Amino acid sequence: MFISSAVMATIFFGGFDIPFVNDASLGQHIGQNWLAVLEGLTLFVKVVGFIFFFMWVRWTIPRFRYDQLMNLGWKTLIPLSLINMVVTGFILLLKQNHWHF
């Protein structure tokens, strides 16, 4: 859970980047070493947030049986994804042929 949280925080949420802060000016004010410590703490806080989210979802949502998951996947999610592909392809085809809607 820690590794997957670290990968998600790094890839999708900026990793060690402090949100809404200019790192260059902050590094000039407090020094590069303290900036590195703050960025490490930022990554750690993001990872802990994802772990909290994983645990929250895991403890809140009940477990499904295998046959229920297979039923959901084959009878609901696969037809929805196929419909989504067809609609998206149709919209892209209309846009490429300069249809305005």
Secondary structure, 3 states (H helix, E strand, C coil): CHHHHHHHHHHHCCCCCCCCCCHHHHHHHHCHHHHHHHHHHHHHHHHHHHHHHHHHHHHHCCCCCHHHHHHHHHHHHHHHHHHHHHHHHHHHHHHHCCCCC
